[in-house]
Amino acid sequence: MTLNMKVEAMQNFHTFEIPTVIKHGIGSIKHIGDELKKLGVSKALIVTDPGIYNAGVVSPVETAVKEAGIEVVLFNKVEPNPPVRLVAEGSKVYKEEGCDGLIAVGGGSSMDTAKAIGVEAVHDGSVLDYEAAEGKKPLENRIPPLTTIPTTAGTGSEVTQWAVITDEKREFKFNTGGPLIAAHLTIIDPEMHVSMPPHVTAMTGIDALAHAIECYTMKYAQPITDAVALMAIEYGAKYIRRAFSDGEDLEARYAMSQAAMLAGLSYGSESAGAAHAMSQTLGGIIPVAHGQCVAAMMGPVMEYNWKGYPEKFARIAQAFGINTSNMSVEEAAKASVNWMYDLVEDLEVPSLQEQGVSPDMVERLAKEAMKDPQTVGNPRDLTEKDYVWIYNRCFNLTKKTV
Protein backbone atom coordinates (compact mmCIF):
# COMPACT_ATOMS: atom_id res chain seq x y z
CA MET A 1 0.00 0.00 0.00
CA THR A 2 1.28 3.49 -0.69
CA LEU A 3 1.05 6.02 2.13
CA ASN A 4 0.29 4.80 5.62
CA MET A 5 -0.98 1.25 6.01
CA LYS A 6 -4.07 0.98 8.15
CA VAL A 7 -3.88 -1.51 11.02
CA GLU A 8 -7.05 -3.38 10.00
CA ALA A 9 -5.68 -3.84 6.47
CA MET A 10 -2.33 -5.09 7.76
CA GLN A 11 -4.08 -7.77 9.82
CA ASN A 12 -5.73 -9.43 6.84
CA PHE A 13 -4.33 -12.50 5.11
CA HIS A 14 -4.11 -11.05 1.62
CA THR A 15 -4.11 -12.87 -1.68
CA PHE A 16 -3.84 -11.72 -5.28
CA GLU A 17 -4.18 -14.01 -8.28
CA ILE A 18 -4.13 -13.30 -12.01
CA PRO A 19 -5.39 -16.42 -13.82
CA THR A 20 -5.99 -14.46 -17.05
CA VAL A 21 -3.37 -14.02 -19.79
CA ILE A 22 -3.57 -10.41 -21.03
CA LYS A 23 -2.76 -9.64 -24.67
CA HIS A 24 -3.36 -6.27 -26.27
CA GLY A 25 -2.56 -3.96 -29.13
CA ILE A 26 -4.17 -2.15 -32.04
CA GLY A 27 -5.44 -4.77 -34.48
CA SER A 28 -4.69 -7.61 -32.06
CA ILE A 29 -8.04 -9.28 -32.68
CA LYS A 30 -6.59 -10.88 -35.82
CA HIS A 31 -4.59 -13.24 -33.58
CA ILE A 32 -7.63 -14.76 -31.88
CA GLY A 33 -7.71 -17.91 -34.03
CA ASP A 34 -4.18 -18.94 -33.11
CA GLU A 35 -4.81 -18.10 -29.47
CA LEU A 36 -7.95 -20.26 -29.35
CA LYS A 37 -6.03 -23.19 -30.84
CA LYS A 38 -3.45 -22.86 -28.08
CA LEU A 39 -6.32 -23.18 -25.61
CA GLY A 40 -7.51 -26.35 -27.37
CA VAL A 41 -10.77 -24.83 -28.59
CA SER A 42 -12.36 -26.39 -31.69
CA LYS A 43 -15.95 -25.16 -31.32
CA ALA A 44 -16.60 -21.86 -29.59
CA LEU A 45 -19.79 -20.28 -28.30
CA ILE A 46 -19.69 -16.53 -28.98
CA VAL A 47 -21.59 -14.72 -26.23
CA THR A 48 -22.65 -11.19 -27.10
CA ASP A 49 -25.61 -8.81 -27.13
CA PRO A 50 -27.92 -8.18 -30.11
CA GLY A 51 -27.05 -4.49 -30.34
CA ILE A 52 -23.36 -4.81 -31.05
CA TYR A 53 -23.92 -7.96 -33.08
CA ASN A 54 -26.39 -6.24 -35.40
CA ALA A 55 -24.04 -3.24 -35.63
CA GLY A 56 -21.33 -5.53 -37.04
CA VAL A 57 -18.95 -5.10 -34.11
CA VAL A 58 -18.61 -8.86 -33.64
CA SER A 59 -17.91 -9.56 -37.32
CA PRO A 60 -14.08 -9.25 -37.16
CA VAL A 61 -14.02 -11.76 -34.30
CA GLU A 62 -16.35 -14.21 -36.01
CA THR A 63 -14.40 -13.98 -39.26
CA ALA A 64 -10.99 -14.47 -37.62
CA VAL A 65 -12.22 -17.49 -35.65
CA LYS A 66 -13.76 -19.18 -38.69
CA GLU A 67 -10.66 -18.50 -40.82
CA ALA A 68 -8.65 -20.41 -38.22
CA GLY A 69 -10.85 -23.46 -38.84
CA ILE A 70 -12.70 -23.20 -35.54
CA GLU A 71 -16.45 -23.74 -35.55
CA VAL A 72 -18.66 -20.94 -34.20
CA VAL A 73 -21.99 -21.12 -32.40
CA LEU A 74 -23.69 -17.79 -31.77
CA PHE A 75 -25.52 -16.76 -28.61
CA ASN A 76 -26.41 -13.10 -29.12
CA LYS A 77 -29.16 -12.69 -26.54
CA VAL A 78 -27.25 -10.99 -23.73
CA GLU A 79 -29.27 -8.49 -21.68
CA PRO A 80 -28.10 -5.73 -19.31
CA ASN A 81 -27.88 -7.01 -15.73
CA PRO A 82 -27.96 -10.61 -17.04
CA PRO A 83 -30.53 -12.79 -15.25
CA VAL A 84 -30.33 -16.44 -14.17
CA ARG A 85 -32.77 -17.50 -16.93
CA LEU A 86 -30.47 -16.06 -19.63
CA VAL A 87 -27.50 -17.99 -18.27
CA ALA A 88 -29.54 -21.19 -18.29
CA GLU A 89 -30.53 -20.59 -21.91
CA GLY A 90 -26.91 -19.99 -22.90
CA SER A 91 -25.54 -23.04 -21.08
CA LYS A 92 -28.21 -25.20 -22.74
CA VAL A 93 -26.99 -24.04 -26.16
CA TYR A 94 -23.37 -24.62 -25.12
CA LYS A 95 -24.06 -28.23 -24.09
CA GLU A 96 -26.43 -29.15 -26.92
CA GLU A 97 -24.00 -27.82 -29.55
CA GLY A 98 -21.03 -29.65 -28.03
CA CYS A 99 -18.93 -26.51 -27.60
CA ASP A 100 -15.54 -26.68 -25.91
CA GLY A 101 -14.78 -22.97 -25.47
CA LEU A 102 -16.35 -19.57 -24.89
CA ILE A 103 -15.73 -16.15 -26.43
CA ALA A 104 -17.33 -13.12 -24.77
CA VAL A 105 -17.55 -10.04 -26.99
CA GLY A 106 -18.98 -6.86 -25.53
CA GLY A 107 -19.22 -5.13 -22.19
CA GLY A 108 -19.52 -6.46 -18.68
CA SER A 109 -22.91 -8.08 -19.26
CA SER A 110 -21.57 -10.28 -22.07
CA MET A 111 -18.51 -11.26 -20.07
CA ASP A 112 -20.49 -11.99 -16.90
CA THR A 113 -22.96 -14.07 -18.91
CA ALA A 114 -20.14 -16.08 -20.51
CA LYS A 115 -18.51 -16.72 -17.14
CA ALA A 116 -21.80 -17.90 -15.67
CA ILE A 117 -22.47 -20.14 -18.70
CA GLY A 118 -19.04 -21.60 -18.04
CA VAL A 119 -20.01 -22.32 -14.43
CA GLU A 120 -23.12 -24.24 -15.52
CA ALA A 121 -21.16 -26.07 -18.22
CA VAL A 122 -18.90 -27.78 -15.66
CA HIS A 123 -21.13 -27.93 -12.57
CA ASP A 124 -24.47 -29.47 -11.71
CA GLY A 125 -27.48 -27.23 -11.28
CA SER A 126 -27.89 -23.50 -11.78
CA VAL A 127 -25.37 -20.69 -11.36
CA LEU A 128 -27.70 -19.58 -8.56
CA ASP A 129 -26.50 -22.57 -6.53
CA TYR A 130 -22.98 -21.11 -6.60
CA GLU A 131 -23.76 -17.64 -5.29
CA ALA A 132 -20.92 -16.31 -3.18
CA ALA A 133 -22.91 -16.52 0.04
CA GLU A 134 -23.05 -18.59 3.18
CA GLY A 135 -24.79 -21.92 2.66
CA LYS A 136 -24.18 -21.98 -1.09
CA LYS A 137 -21.92 -24.38 -2.98
CA PRO A 138 -18.33 -23.35 -3.76
CA LEU A 139 -17.09 -23.60 -7.33
CA GLU A 140 -15.14 -26.83 -7.79
CA ASN A 141 -14.16 -26.90 -11.47
CA ARG A 142 -12.38 -24.53 -13.84
CA ILE A 143 -14.78 -23.14 -16.43
CA PRO A 144 -14.12 -24.09 -20.10
CA PRO A 145 -11.52 -21.97 -21.95
CA LEU A 146 -12.92 -18.44 -21.98
CA THR A 147 -11.57 -15.59 -24.10
CA THR A 148 -12.88 -12.12 -23.31
CA ILE A 149 -12.88 -9.35 -25.91
CA PRO A 150 -14.08 -6.07 -24.42
CA THR A 151 -15.78 -3.55 -26.69
CA THR A 152 -16.14 -1.03 -23.89
CA ALA A 153 -13.57 0.36 -21.46
CA GLY A 154 -15.31 0.12 -18.14
CA THR A 155 -16.14 -2.97 -16.12
CA GLY A 156 -12.76 -4.66 -16.30
CA SER A 157 -14.69 -7.94 -16.30
CA GLU A 158 -12.22 -9.21 -18.88
CA VAL A 159 -9.76 -9.78 -16.02
CA THR A 160 -11.91 -9.96 -12.88
CA GLN A 161 -12.72 -13.16 -11.04
CA TRP A 162 -16.41 -12.43 -10.64
CA ALA A 163 -19.67 -12.61 -12.53
CA VAL A 164 -22.61 -10.48 -11.39
CA ILE A 165 -25.94 -12.13 -12.16
CA THR A 166 -29.51 -10.99 -11.43
CA ASP A 167 -31.95 -13.18 -9.55
CA GLU A 168 -35.21 -11.74 -10.84
CA LYS A 169 -37.31 -13.50 -8.19
CA ARG A 170 -35.47 -11.77 -5.34
CA GLU A 171 -34.84 -8.56 -7.31
CA PHE A 172 -31.23 -9.05 -6.28
CA LYS A 173 -27.86 -9.10 -8.04
CA PHE A 174 -25.44 -11.68 -6.68
CA ASN A 175 -21.79 -12.54 -7.25
CA THR A 176 -20.27 -15.86 -8.15
CA GLY A 177 -16.58 -16.28 -8.65
CA GLY A 178 -13.01 -16.86 -7.65
CA PRO A 179 -9.99 -17.91 -9.75
CA LEU A 180 -11.94 -20.80 -11.31
CA ILE A 181 -14.30 -18.40 -13.11
CA ALA A 182 -11.74 -15.97 -14.52
CA ALA A 183 -11.14 -15.78 -18.26
CA HIS A 184 -8.22 -17.82 -19.56
CA LEU A 185 -7.31 -15.08 -22.02
CA THR A 186 -8.31 -11.52 -22.79
CA ILE A 187 -7.52 -9.77 -26.05
CA ILE A 188 -7.79 -6.00 -25.71
CA ASP A 189 -7.96 -4.28 -29.08
CA PRO A 190 -8.83 -0.55 -28.97
CA GLU A 191 -10.13 -0.77 -32.55
CA MET A 192 -13.02 -2.77 -31.10
CA HIS A 193 -13.95 0.30 -29.02
CA VAL A 194 -14.30 2.99 -31.68
CA SER A 195 -18.00 2.30 -32.28
CA MET A 196 -18.87 3.21 -28.68
CA PRO A 197 -21.15 6.28 -28.65
CA PRO A 198 -20.17 9.16 -26.33
CA HIS A 199 -22.69 8.35 -23.59
CA VAL A 200 -21.42 4.75 -23.36
CA THR A 201 -17.82 6.00 -23.35
CA ALA A 202 -18.74 8.31 -20.48
CA MET A 203 -20.50 5.83 -18.26
CA THR A 204 -18.08 2.96 -18.81
CA GLY A 205 -15.05 5.22 -18.40
CA ILE A 206 -16.29 6.62 -15.10
CA ASP A 207 -17.09 3.07 -13.99
CA ALA A 208 -13.44 2.18 -14.60
CA LEU A 209 -12.35 5.19 -12.55
CA ALA A 210 -14.82 4.16 -9.85
CA HIS A 211 -13.32 0.66 -9.64
CA ALA A 212 -9.86 2.12 -9.25
CA ILE A 213 -10.87 4.79 -6.72
CA GLU A 214 -12.89 2.40 -4.58
CA CYS A 215 -10.28 -0.36 -4.68
CA TYR A 216 -7.48 2.10 -3.91
CA THR A 217 -9.28 3.46 -0.85
CA MET A 218 -11.01 0.30 0.43
CA LYS A 219 -10.07 -1.24 3.75
CA TYR A 220 -8.69 -4.37 2.05
CA ALA A 221 -6.30 -2.58 -0.32
CA GLN A 222 -2.79 -3.96 -0.67
CA PRO A 223 0.36 -2.76 -2.45
CA ILE A 224 -0.32 -4.48 -5.77
CA THR A 225 -3.91 -3.22 -5.97
CA ASP A 226 -2.73 0.27 -5.04
CA ALA A 227 -0.22 0.22 -7.89
CA VAL A 228 -2.64 -0.80 -10.64
CA ALA A 229 -5.44 1.37 -9.26
CA LEU A 230 -3.32 4.52 -9.30
CA MET A 231 -2.16 3.85 -12.86
CA ALA A 232 -5.77 3.26 -13.90
CA ILE A 233 -6.79 6.58 -12.34
CA GLU A 234 -3.98 8.43 -14.12
CA TYR A 235 -4.80 6.93 -17.52
CA GLY A 236 -8.53 7.46 -17.06
CA ALA A 237 -8.25 11.04 -15.84
CA LYS A 238 -5.95 12.03 -18.70
CA TYR A 239 -7.81 10.39 -21.57
CA ILE A 240 -11.50 10.05 -20.73
CA ARG A 241 -12.53 13.46 -22.07
CA ARG A 242 -10.63 12.81 -25.31
CA ALA A 243 -12.28 9.43 -25.82
CA PHE A 244 -15.67 11.01 -25.09
CA SER A 245 -15.08 13.83 -27.58
CA ASP A 246 -13.54 11.81 -30.41
CA GLY A 247 -14.51 8.15 -30.58
CA GLU A 248 -11.87 7.41 -33.22
CA ASP A 249 -8.97 8.78 -31.17
CA LEU A 250 -7.08 5.47 -30.93
CA GLU A 251 -4.52 6.78 -28.45
CA ALA A 252 -7.33 7.73 -26.07
CA ARG A 253 -9.17 4.47 -26.72
CA TYR A 254 -6.01 2.46 -26.04
CA ALA A 255 -5.33 4.33 -22.81
CA MET A 256 -8.92 3.91 -21.61
CA SER A 257 -8.84 0.19 -22.42
CA GLN A 258 -5.74 -0.12 -20.27
CA ALA A 259 -7.35 1.94 -17.50
CA ALA A 260 -10.34 -0.39 -17.46
CA MET A 261 -8.15 -3.50 -17.41
CA LEU A 262 -5.89 -2.18 -14.64
CA ALA A 263 -8.91 -1.11 -12.61
CA GLY A 264 -10.31 -4.61 -13.10
CA LEU A 265 -7.10 -6.04 -11.68
CA SER A 266 -7.42 -3.74 -8.67
CA TYR A 267 -10.81 -5.36 -8.12
CA GLY A 268 -8.98 -8.68 -7.87
CA SER A 269 -8.69 -8.63 -4.11
CA GLU A 270 -11.64 -8.57 -1.75
CA SER A 271 -13.99 -5.65 -2.31
CA ALA A 272 -14.82 -2.19 -3.62
CA GLY A 273 -17.02 0.25 -1.71
CA ALA A 274 -20.28 2.14 -1.34
CA ALA A 275 -20.79 3.10 -5.00
CA HIS A 276 -20.70 -0.51 -6.11
CA ALA A 277 -22.77 -1.71 -3.16
CA MET A 278 -25.38 0.89 -4.11
CA SER A 279 -25.32 0.29 -7.86
CA GLN A 280 -25.35 -3.48 -7.55
CA THR A 281 -28.36 -3.56 -5.23
CA LEU A 282 -30.17 -0.85 -7.21
CA GLY A 283 -29.58 -2.74 -10.46
CA GLY A 284 -31.33 -5.78 -9.05
CA ILE A 285 -34.49 -3.72 -8.52
CA ILE A 286 -34.53 -1.35 -11.51
CA PRO A 287 -32.96 -2.13 -14.91
CA VAL A 288 -30.50 0.76 -14.85
CA ALA A 289 -27.23 0.63 -16.78
CA HIS A 290 -24.54 -0.23 -14.24
CA GLY A 291 -21.86 2.20 -15.43
CA GLN A 292 -24.27 5.11 -15.77
CA CYS A 293 -25.64 4.41 -12.30
CA VAL A 294 -22.15 4.29 -10.76
CA ALA A 295 -21.16 7.48 -12.58
CA ALA A 296 -24.11 9.38 -11.10
CA MET A 297 -23.20 8.13 -7.60
CA MET A 298 -19.45 8.71 -7.56
CA GLY A 299 -19.43 12.38 -6.55
CA PRO A 300 -21.70 11.87 -3.52
CA VAL A 301 -19.90 8.67 -2.51
CA MET A 302 -16.50 10.37 -2.65
CA GLU A 303 -17.94 13.35 -0.77
CA TYR A 304 -18.93 10.97 2.03
CA ASN A 305 -15.80 8.81 1.90
CA TRP A 306 -12.89 11.25 1.79
CA LYS A 307 -12.86 11.57 5.59
CA GLY A 308 -12.27 7.83 5.84
CA TYR A 309 -8.85 8.07 4.19
CA PRO A 310 -7.95 11.71 3.43
CA GLU A 311 -4.32 10.90 2.54
CA LYS A 312 -5.39 8.55 -0.21
CA PHE A 313 -8.01 10.93 -1.55
CA ALA A 314 -5.30 13.59 -1.66
CA ARG A 315 -3.14 11.18 -3.69
CA ILE A 316 -6.10 10.60 -6.01
CA ALA A 317 -6.21 14.34 -6.61
CA GLN A 318 -2.61 14.16 -7.84
CA ALA A 319 -3.50 11.22 -10.09
CA PHE A 320 -6.33 13.32 -11.51
CA GLY A 321 -3.70 15.89 -12.53
CA ILE A 322 -4.52 18.45 -9.86
CA ASN A 323 -1.59 20.57 -8.61
CA THR A 324 -1.80 19.95 -4.86
CA SER A 325 1.58 21.45 -3.92
CA ASN A 326 0.04 24.38 -2.04
CA MET A 327 -2.86 22.40 -0.57
CA SER A 328 -3.27 20.72 2.77
CA VAL A 329 -4.19 17.03 2.79
CA GLU A 330 -7.81 17.95 3.50
CA GLU A 331 -7.93 20.53 0.71
CA ALA A 332 -6.45 18.08 -1.78
CA ALA A 333 -8.88 15.36 -0.72
CA LYS A 334 -11.82 17.71 -1.23
CA ALA A 335 -10.39 18.78 -4.60
CA SER A 336 -10.57 15.15 -5.77
CA VAL A 337 -14.26 15.10 -4.89
CA ASN A 338 -14.99 18.27 -6.84
CA TRP A 339 -12.98 16.99 -9.83
CA MET A 340 -15.32 14.00 -10.01
CA TYR A 341 -18.40 16.22 -9.83
CA ASP A 342 -16.98 18.30 -12.69
CA LEU A 343 -16.20 15.20 -14.77
CA VAL A 344 -19.73 13.84 -14.43
CA GLU A 345 -21.09 17.21 -15.57
CA ASP A 346 -18.61 17.51 -18.47
CA LEU A 347 -19.51 14.02 -19.72
CA GLU A 348 -23.25 14.76 -19.52
CA VAL A 349 -24.07 11.84 -17.24
CA PRO A 350 -27.82 11.76 -16.45
CA SER A 351 -28.83 11.99 -12.80
CA LEU A 352 -30.32 9.00 -11.01
CA GLN A 353 -33.75 10.60 -11.37
CA GLU A 354 -33.20 11.00 -15.11
CA GLN A 355 -32.27 7.30 -15.19
CA GLY A 356 -35.69 6.43 -13.78
CA VAL A 357 -34.90 6.14 -10.07
CA SER A 358 -37.40 7.86 -7.79
CA PRO A 359 -36.30 9.77 -4.66
CA ASP A 360 -39.18 7.98 -2.93
CA MET A 361 -37.06 4.81 -3.03
CA VAL A 362 -34.22 6.17 -0.89
CA GLU A 363 -35.15 4.34 2.32
CA ARG A 364 -35.52 1.00 0.53
CA LEU A 365 -32.33 1.46 -1.49
CA ALA A 366 -30.33 2.36 1.62
CA LYS A 367 -31.58 -0.77 3.36
CA GLU A 368 -30.64 -2.94 0.36
CA ALA A 369 -27.16 -1.40 0.02
CA MET A 370 -26.38 -2.41 3.60
CA LYS A 371 -26.83 -6.05 2.55
CA ASP A 372 -24.14 -5.89 -0.13
CA PRO A 373 -20.75 -7.31 0.94
CA GLN A 374 -18.91 -4.38 -0.63
CA THR A 375 -20.26 -2.18 2.15
CA VAL A 376 -17.73 -3.81 4.48
CA GLY A 377 -14.77 -2.67 2.37
CA ASN A 378 -15.79 0.98 2.24
CA PRO A 379 -13.06 3.27 3.66
CA ARG A 380 -15.55 5.06 5.94
CA ASP A 381 -17.94 3.06 8.11
CA LEU A 382 -21.51 2.91 6.83
CA THR A 383 -24.92 2.63 8.41
CA GLU A 384 -28.33 2.66 6.79
CA LYS A 385 -28.60 6.32 7.80
CA ASP A 386 -25.32 7.07 5.99
CA TYR A 387 -26.60 5.45 2.81
CA VAL A 388 -29.72 7.61 3.08
CA TRP A 389 -27.44 10.67 3.21
CA ILE A 390 -25.49 9.57 0.13
CA TYR A 391 -28.67 8.84 -1.82
CA ASN A 392 -30.13 12.18 -0.78
CA ARG A 393 -26.99 13.85 -2.14
CA CYS A 394 -27.53 11.98 -5.41
CA PHE A 395 -30.97 13.60 -5.60
CA ASN A 396 -29.70 16.98 -4.31
CA LEU A 397 -31.94 16.66 -1.27
CA THR A 398 -28.96 17.38 1.00
CA LYS A 399 -26.54 20.29 0.73
CA LYS A 400 -23.05 19.77 -0.68
CA THR A 401 -20.33 19.73 1.99
CA VAL A 402 -17.11 20.24 -0.01
LOPADO-566910 format. One record per residue (C-alpha): residue number from 1; residue in one letter; x, y, z. Coordinates in steps of 0.5 Angstrom, whole numbers, m for minus. Layout:
BEGIN
pos;code;u;v;w
NUM;A;X;Y;Z
...
***
This chain:
BEGIN
pos;code;u;v;w
1;M;0;0;0
2;T;3;7;m1
3;L;2;12;4
4;N;1;10;11
5;M;m2;2;12
6;K;m8;2;16
7;V;m8;m3;22
8;E;m14;m7;20
9;A;m11;m8;13
10;M;m5;m10;16
11;Q;m8;m16;20
12;N;m11;m19;14
13;F;m9;m25;10
14;H;m8;m22;3
15;T;m8;m26;m3
16;F;m8;m23;m11
17;E;m8;m28;m17
18;I;m8;m27;m24
19;P;m11;m33;m28
20;T;m12;m29;m34
21;V;m7;m28;m40
22;I;m7;m21;m42
23;K;m6;m19;m49
24;H;m7;m13;m53
25;G;m5;m8;m58
26;I;m8;m4;m64
27;G;m11;m10;m69
28;S;m9;m15;m64
29;I;m16;m19;m65
30;K;m13;m22;m72
31;H;m9;m26;m67
32;I;m15;m30;m64
33;G;m15;m36;m68
34;D;m8;m38;m66
35;E;m10;m36;m59
36;L;m16;m41;m59
37;K;m12;m46;m62
38;K;m7;m46;m56
39;L;m13;m46;m51
40;G;m15;m53;m55
41;V;m22;m50;m57
42;S;m25;m53;m63
43;K;m32;m50;m63
44;A;m33;m44;m59
45;L;m40;m41;m57
46;I;m39;m33;m58
47;V;m43;m29;m52
48;T;m45;m22;m54
49;D;m51;m18;m54
50;P;m56;m16;m60
51;G;m54;m9;m61
52;I;m47;m10;m62
53;Y;m48;m16;m66
54;N;m53;m12;m71
55;A;m48;m6;m71
56;G;m43;m11;m74
57;V;m38;m10;m68
58;V;m37;m18;m67
59;S;m36;m19;m75
60;P;m28;m19;m74
61;V;m28;m24;m69
62;E;m33;m28;m72
63;T;m29;m28;m79
64;A;m22;m29;m75
65;V;m24;m35;m71
66;K;m28;m38;m77
67;E;m21;m37;m82
68;A;m17;m41;m76
69;G;m22;m47;m78
70;I;m25;m46;m71
71;E;m33;m47;m71
72;V;m37;m42;m68
73;V;m44;m42;m65
74;L;m47;m36;m64
75;F;m51;m34;m57
76;N;m53;m26;m58
77;K;m58;m25;m53
78;V;m55;m22;m47
79;E;m59;m17;m43
80;P;m56;m11;m39
81;N;m56;m14;m31
82;P;m56;m21;m34
83;P;m61;m26;m31
84;V;m61;m33;m28
85;R;m66;m35;m34
86;L;m61;m32;m39
87;V;m55;m36;m37
88;A;m59;m42;m37
89;E;m61;m41;m44
90;G;m54;m40;m46
91;S;m51;m46;m42
92;K;m56;m50;m45
93;V;m54;m48;m52
94;Y;m47;m49;m50
95;K;m48;m56;m48
96;E;m53;m58;m54
97;E;m48;m56;m59
98;G;m42;m59;m56
99;C;m38;m53;m55
100;D;m31;m53;m52
101;G;m30;m46;m51
102;L;m33;m39;m50
103;I;m31;m32;m53
104;A;m35;m26;m50
105;V;m35;m20;m54
106;G;m38;m14;m51
107;G;m38;m10;m44
108;G;m39;m13;m37
109;S;m46;m16;m39
110;S;m43;m21;m44
111;M;m37;m23;m40
112;D;m41;m24;m34
113;T;m46;m28;m38
114;A;m40;m32;m41
115;K;m37;m33;m34
116;A;m44;m36;m31
117;I;m45;m40;m37
118;G;m38;m43;m36
119;V;m40;m45;m29
120;E;m46;m48;m31
121;A;m42;m52;m36
122;V;m38;m56;m31
123;H;m42;m56;m25
124;D;m49;m59;m23
125;G;m55;m54;m23
126;S;m56;m47;m24
127;V;m51;m41;m23
128;L;m55;m39;m17
129;D;m53;m45;m13
130;Y;m46;m42;m13
131;E;m48;m35;m11
132;A;m42;m33;m6
133;A;m46;m33;0
134;E;m46;m37;6
135;G;m50;m44;5
136;K;m48;m44;m2
137;K;m44;m49;m6
138;P;m37;m47;m8
139;L;m34;m47;m15
140;E;m30;m54;m16
141;N;m28;m54;m23
142;R;m25;m49;m28
143;I;m30;m46;m33
144;P;m28;m48;m40
145;P;m23;m44;m44
146;L;m26;m37;m44
147;T;m23;m31;m48
148;T;m26;m24;m47
149;I;m26;m19;m52
150;P;m28;m12;m49
151;T;m32;m7;m53
152;T;m32;m2;m48
153;A;m27;1;m43
154;G;m31;0;m36
155;T;m32;m6;m32
156;G;m26;m9;m33
157;S;m29;m16;m33
158;E;m24;m18;m38
159;V;m20;m20;m32
160;T;m24;m20;m26
161;Q;m25;m26;m22
162;W;m33;m25;m21
163;A;m39;m25;m25
164;V;m45;m21;m23
165;I;m52;m24;m24
166;T;m59;m22;m23
167;D;m64;m26;m19
168;E;m70;m23;m22
169;K;m75;m27;m16
170;R;m71;m24;m11
171;E;m70;m17;m15
172;F;m62;m18;m13
173;K;m56;m18;m16
174;F;m51;m23;m13
175;N;m44;m25;m14
176;T;m41;m32;m16
177;G;m33;m33;m17
178;G;m26;m34;m15
179;P;m20;m36;m19
180;L;m24;m42;m23
181;I;m29;m37;m26
182;A;m23;m32;m29
183;A;m22;m32;m37
184;H;m16;m36;m39
185;L;m15;m30;m44
186;T;m17;m23;m46
187;I;m15;m20;m52
188;I;m16;m12;m51
189;D;m16;m9;m58
190;P;m18;m1;m58
191;E;m20;m2;m65
192;M;m26;m6;m62
193;H;m28;1;m58
194;V;m29;6;m63
195;S;m36;5;m65
196;M;m38;6;m57
197;P;m42;13;m57
198;P;m40;18;m53
199;H;m45;17;m47
200;V;m43;10;m47
201;T;m36;12;m47
202;A;m37;17;m41
203;M;m41;12;m37
204;T;m36;6;m38
205;G;m30;10;m37
206;I;m33;13;m30
207;D;m34;6;m28
208;A;m27;4;m29
209;L;m25;10;m25
210;A;m30;8;m20
211;H;m27;1;m19
212;A;m20;4;m19
213;I;m22;10;m13
214;E;m26;5;m9
215;C;m21;m1;m9
216;Y;m15;4;m8
217;T;m19;7;m2
218;M;m22;1;1
219;K;m20;m2;8
220;Y;m17;m9;4
221;A;m13;m5;m1
222;Q;m6;m8;m1
223;P;1;m6;m5
224;I;m1;m9;m12
225;T;m8;m6;m12
226;D;m5;1;m10
227;A;0;0;m16
228;V;m5;m2;m21
229;A;m11;3;m19
230;L;m7;9;m19
231;M;m4;8;m26
232;A;m12;7;m28
233;I;m14;13;m25
234;E;m8;17;m28
235;Y;m10;14;m35
236;G;m17;15;m34
237;A;m17;22;m32
238;K;m12;24;m37
239;Y;m16;21;m43
240;I;m23;20;m41
241;R;m25;27;m44
242;R;m21;26;m51
243;A;m25;19;m52
244;F;m31;22;m50
245;S;m30;28;m55
246;D;m27;24;m61
247;G;m29;16;m61
248;E;m24;15;m66
249;D;m18;18;m62
250;L;m14;11;m62
251;E;m9;14;m57
252;A;m15;15;m52
253;R;m18;9;m53
254;Y;m12;5;m52
255;A;m11;9;m46
256;M;m18;8;m43
257;S;m18;0;m45
258;Q;m11;0;m41
259;A;m15;4;m35
260;A;m21;m1;m35
261;M;m16;m7;m35
262;L;m12;m4;m29
263;A;m18;m2;m25
264;G;m21;m9;m26
265;L;m14;m12;m23
266;S;m15;m7;m17
267;Y;m22;m11;m16
268;G;m18;m17;m16
269;S;m17;m17;m8
270;E;m23;m17;m4
271;S;m28;m11;m5
272;A;m30;m4;m7
273;G;m34;0;m3
274;A;m41;4;m3
275;A;m42;6;m10
276;H;m41;m1;m12
277;A;m46;m3;m6
278;M;m51;2;m8
279;S;m51;1;m16
280;Q;m51;m7;m15
281;T;m57;m7;m10
282;L;m60;m2;m14
283;G;m59;m5;m21
284;G;m63;m12;m18
285;I;m69;m7;m17
286;I;m69;m3;m23
287;P;m66;m4;m30
288;V;m61;2;m30
289;A;m54;1;m34
290;H;m49;0;m28
291;G;m44;4;m31
292;Q;m49;10;m32
293;C;m51;9;m25
294;V;m44;9;m22
295;A;m42;15;m25
296;A;m48;19;m22
297;M;m46;16;m15
298;M;m39;17;m15
299;G;m39;25;m13
300;P;m43;24;m7
301;V;m40;17;m5
302;M;m33;21;m5
303;E;m36;27;m2
304;Y;m38;22;4
305;N;m32;18;4
306;W;m26;23;4
307;K;m26;23;11
308;G;m25;16;12
309;Y;m18;16;8
310;P;m16;23;7
311;E;m9;22;5
312;K;m11;17;0
313;F;m16;22;m3
314;A;m11;27;m3
315;R;m6;22;m7
316;I;m12;21;m12
317;A;m12;29;m13
318;Q;m5;28;m16
319;A;m7;22;m20
320;F;m13;27;m23
321;G;m7;32;m25
322;I;m9;37;m20
323;N;m3;41;m17
324;T;m4;40;m10
325;S;3;43;m8
326;N;0;49;m4
327;M;m6;45;m1
328;S;m7;41;6
329;V;m8;34;6
330;E;m16;36;7
331;E;m16;41;1
332;A;m13;36;m4
333;A;m18;31;m1
334;K;m24;35;m2
335;A;m21;38;m9
336;S;m21;30;m12
337;V;m29;30;m10
338;N;m30;37;m14
339;W;m26;34;m20
340;M;m31;28;m20
341;Y;m37;32;m20
342;D;m34;37;m25
343;L;m32;30;m30
344;V;m39;28;m29
345;E;m42;34;m31
346;D;m37;35;m37
347;L;m39;28;m39
348;E;m46;30;m39
349;V;m48;24;m34
350;P;m56;24;m33
351;S;m58;24;m26
352;L;m61;18;m22
353;Q;m67;21;m23
354;E;m66;22;m30
355;Q;m65;15;m30
356;G;m71;13;m28
357;V;m70;12;m20
358;S;m75;16;m16
359;P;m73;20;m9
360;D;m78;16;m6
361;M;m74;10;m6
362;V;m68;12;m2
363;E;m70;9;5
364;R;m71;2;1
365;L;m65;3;m3
366;A;m61;5;3
367;K;m63;m2;7
368;E;m61;m6;1
369;A;m54;m3;0
370;M;m53;m5;7
371;K;m54;m12;5
372;D;m48;m12;0
373;P;m41;m15;2
374;Q;m38;m9;m1
375;T;m41;m4;4
376;V;m35;m8;9
377;G;m30;m5;5
378;N;m32;2;4
379;P;m26;7;7
380;R;m31;10;12
381;D;m36;6;16
382;L;m43;6;14
383;T;m50;5;17
384;E;m57;5;14
385;K;m57;13;16
386;D;m51;14;12
387;Y;m53;11;6
388;V;m59;15;6
389;W;m55;21;6
390;I;m51;19;0
391;Y;m57;18;m4
392;N;m60;24;m2
393;R;m54;28;m4
394;C;m55;24;m11
395;F;m62;27;m11
396;N;m59;34;m9
397;L;m64;33;m3
398;T;m58;35;2
399;K;m53;41;1
400;K;m46;40;m1
401;T;m41;39;4
402;V;m34;40;0
***
